[in-house]
């Protein structure tokens, strides 16, 4: 069975929708994703490393860069923005 790959734009869109409050099960059905767990995995990756973590890297050759690259200000900003959105949603759910 061949592993299915998904475009970066779709992954980003689904993570954003998940963070807005959509369930991963609902999104998986609507966008024909094999398993809702795949969306949860993407969300985890984004929370840990920003949207850059969603870019496909399997099968690509190393360009000699070190394993731990410097995180840009834009990536830090994007990660903080996502964390803020997530925390706001949690607060809204607790209040509601």
C-alpha positions in Angstrom: 0.0 0.0 0.0 1.5 3.3 -1.1 1.6 6.1 1.5 -0.6 9.1 0.5 0.9 12.5 0.5 -1.0 15.8 0.9 0.0 19.2 -0.4 1.3 21.8 2.1 -1.5 24.2 1.4 -4.1 21.6 2.3 -2.3 20.7 5.5 -2.0 24.3 6.5 -5.7 25.0 5.8 -6.8 21.9 7.8 -4.6 22.9 10.8 -6.0 26.4 10.8 -9.6 25.1 10.6 -8.8 22.7 13.5 -7.5 25.6 15.6 -10.7 27.5 14.8 -12.7 24.8 16.4 -13.5 22.2 13.7 -13.0 18.6 14.8 -10.3 16.5 13.2 -12.9 13.7 12.4 -15.2 16.2 10.6 -12.3 17.6 8.6 -11.0 14.1 7.7 -14.4 13.1 6.3 -14.9 16.4 4.5 -11.5 16.5 2.8 -11.0 12.8 2.2 -8.1 12.4 4.6 -7.5 8.7 5.4 -7.5 9.2 9.1 -8.3 12.0 11.6 -5.1 11.0 13.4 -3.1 12.4 10.4 -4.7 15.9 11.1 -3.9 15.6 14.8 -0.3 14.8 13.8 -0.1 17.9 11.6 -1.5 20.1 14.4 1.2 18.7 16.8 3.9 19.4 14.3 2.7 23.0 13.8 2.5 23.6 17.6 6.1 22.3 18.0 7.7 23.8 15.0 5.4 26.2 13.2 4.0 25.7 9.7 7.4 25.1 8.3 7.2 21.7 10.0 4.5 20.6 7.6 6.7 20.8 4.5 7.5 17.4 3.1 11.1 16.4 3.6 11.0 12.6 3.1 13.3 11.4 0.3 15.2 14.7 -0.1 18.9 14.8 0.2 20.6 16.8 2.9 22.2 20.0 1.7 24.9 19.9 4.4 22.9 22.0 6.8 23.1 21.3 10.5 20.2 19.4 12.0 19.2 22.3 14.2 18.7 25.3 12.0 18.1 28.8 13.3 14.5 29.7 13.6 13.5 32.9 11.8 11.6 35.8 13.5 8.7 35.1 11.1 8.5 31.5 12.3 8.7 32.5 15.9 5.9 35.0 15.3 3.7 32.5 13.5 4.2 29.9 16.3 3.3 32.5 19.0 0.3 33.6 17.0 -1.0 30.0 16.8 -0.4 29.4 20.5 -2.4 32.6 21.2 -5.3 31.5 19.0 -5.3 28.1 20.7 -5.3 29.5 24.2 -8.1 32.0 23.2 -10.2 29.0 22.0 -9.6 27.1 25.2 -10.7 30.1 27.2 -13.8 30.5 25.1 -14.7 26.9 25.6 -14.2 27.1 29.4 -16.3 30.2 29.6 -19.1 28.9 27.3 
